[in-house]
Amino acid sequence: MRLLFITNSRIGDAVLSTGLLDHLIRRHPDVSVTVACGPVAAPLFTAVPGLERVHALRKRPRAGHWRALWAACAGQRWDLVVDLRGSPVPWLLRAGRRLRPTVDGRAPLHRVRRIGSALGPAGLADPPAPRLWTTPEDDAAAAAAWARAGITDAEPVLALAPTANWIGKTWPADRFVALARRLTAPGGALPGARVAVFGAAGERDAAAPVLDALAGPGLIDLVGGLSLLAVAAALRRCALFVGNDSGLMHMAAASGVRTVGLFGPSRDEHYAPWGPRGRVVRTPEPYATLFPPDLDPTRVGSLMGSLTVDTVVAAIAAPWDATAP
């Protein structure tokens, strides 16, 4: 079976689509998979079972990226084409079946459910959960990061992701620092835990205040230090993740770590960390108040200032779902 899976450009949206891909692979163990997505998200798919190729789609004028994908795929027949981008490509290829979400993206529905709707009513009601595939090399890279920091596998690690793709979504750095100190103090949720700070290579300046304040033995600096799938392997080693609404947050939830997503000027009804180990803590103000139609996102700083450390600590301390693994 030949499968073409056309998914998103951003890391977070691409992660949320992996549940559907995993479902199809499980149903068709002999599948040959081709993934098309943006170049930033492409590394997420390099360890997919049955992978034949990843097309990294670089946006081009006049829909040139779609023409390039069609040219690369038109020479063969596809048993199934899944399109999560609403592109014309599936209808220009020879395909046995074509799947795409049946729910409008503007609906107040989680993106995982919208993606699951491609499987019909059952997929909408009980969509397949996102997952990430890693290699032994990714696991070894994560283990080496722990070893460099002198941390054993038995020690709990608190993961922090203080950056995001837009400053408006970022909780102030000093609050991440205060939260880490409270959670790892005697009597905190993770007493004595070490701290790992995650971020992309280009986000080092944004993460610097947190790294500088928490510098010392046992700090794991993972801002740009690992490949994307090695980051997923590192997240699996953590006891708790706290971060802004970002691709890293979705990677953490897909990796199975208890995940606390901090929300303000973004829609948690669409993008809450998925699964029983995911939890949302948001500002007192709703999205519509923080992001009115006339907001110029290029002319604001953090819009998360009303979210207090006390609120986040209380949310973490509340009982977690006992059925969660």
Buried (B, 14 or more C-beta within 10 A) or exposed (E): BBBBBBBBBBBBBBBBBBBBBBBBBEEBEEBBBBBBBBEBBBBBBBBBEBBEEBBBBEEEEEEEBBBBBBEBBEEEEBBBBBBBBEBEBBEBBEBEEBBBBBBEEEEEBBBBBBBBBBBEEEBBEEBBBBBBBBBEEBBEBBBEBBEEBEBEEEBBBBBBBBBBBBBBBBBBBEBBBBBBBBBBEEEBBBEEBBBBBBBBEEBBEBBBBBBEBBEEEBBBBBBBBBBBBBBBBBBBBBBBBBBBBBBBBBBBBBBBBBBBBBBBBBBBEBBBBBBBBBBBBBBEBBBEEBBEEEEEEEEBEBBBEEBBBEBBBEBBEEEEEEEEE
